[in-house]
Amino acid sequence: MVPLFFSLGNLLQLMVIRDSEAHLDGQSILTKTFSIFGDMALRDPRQSKSKEGTLHLERINDPEYYGFLTFQEPGKGFTYTDD
């Protein structure tokens, strides 16, 4: 996945990676999740390659991992889950 980069003020740089989707039974997916990491490589997209392998582990031990966002059906809201 292509990472998205955000700046919150001048101090916090974030990299957001969309988690992969699985269409197991042909139903459309109504929930999308995005993992959030600190952007330590200053917008270098190559840093996401090492992060993508850990996205679905039960416990992520990466010190740059901040949690994930879950978006429900379009327009229905979202939640943030910290690690």
C-alpha positions in Angstrom: 0.0 0.0 0.0 1.1 3.6 -0.6 1.6 5.4 2.7 0.0 8.8 3.4 2.0 11.4 5.3 0.5 14.0 7.6 2.0 16.8 9.8 0.2 17.8 13.0 1.7 21.2 13.8 5.4 21.4 13.5 6.2 18.6 15.9 4.4 15.5 15.0 4.9 13.8 11.6 2.7 10.7 10.9 2.7 8.0 8.3 -0.7 6.2 7.7 -0.9 2.9 6.0 -4.2 1.4 4.8 -4.6 -2.2 6.0 -5.3 -4.7 3.2 -8.8 -5.7 2.5 -10.1 -9.3 2.1 -13.3 -10.1 0.2 -13.8 -13.7 1.5 -17.5 -14.1 0.7 -18.0 -11.6 -2.1 -19.6 -9.0 0.3 -18.5 -5.4 0.1 -16.4 -4.3 3.0 -18.0 -1.6 5.1 -15.1 -1.2 7.5 -11.7 0.1 6.6 -8.7 0.3 8.9 -5.6 2.5 8.7 -2.4 1.9 10.9 -0.7 5.0 12.2 3.1 5.3 12.6 5.5 8.1 13.5 7.2 9.3 10.3 10.9 9.1 11.3 12.2 9.0 7.8 10.7 12.3 6.8 8.2 11.2 4.1 10.4 8.5 2.6 7.8 5.9 1.3 10.4 3.1 1.6 10.0 3.1 5.4 6.5 1.7 4.9 7.8 -1.6 3.5 9.2 -2.7 6.8 5.9 -1.7 8.6 3.5 -3.5 6.3 4.6 -7.0 7.5 3.5 -6.2 11.0 0.1 -4.6 10.4 -2.1 -7.6 11.5 -0.1 -8.9 14.4 -1.9 -9.3 17.7 0.7 -7.0 19.4 2.9 -4.6 17.5 6.1 -3.9 19.3 7.3 -1.1 17.0 8.0 2.0 19.1 6.8 4.2 16.2 3.3 2.5 16.1 0.6 4.8 17.4 -2.5 2.6 16.9 -5.1 2.5 14.1 -8.2 4.2 12.8 -11.3 2.3 11.9 -13.8 3.9 9.5 -17.3 2.4 9.5 -19.7 2.7 6.5 -19.1 5.9 4.6 -20.5 8.8 6.7 -21.2 6.6 9.8 -18.1 7.6 11.9 -14.7 6.4 12.9 -12.8 5.2 16.0 -9.2 5.5 17.1 -7.6 2.6 18.9 -4.3 3.3 20.6 -1.7 0.6 21.2 
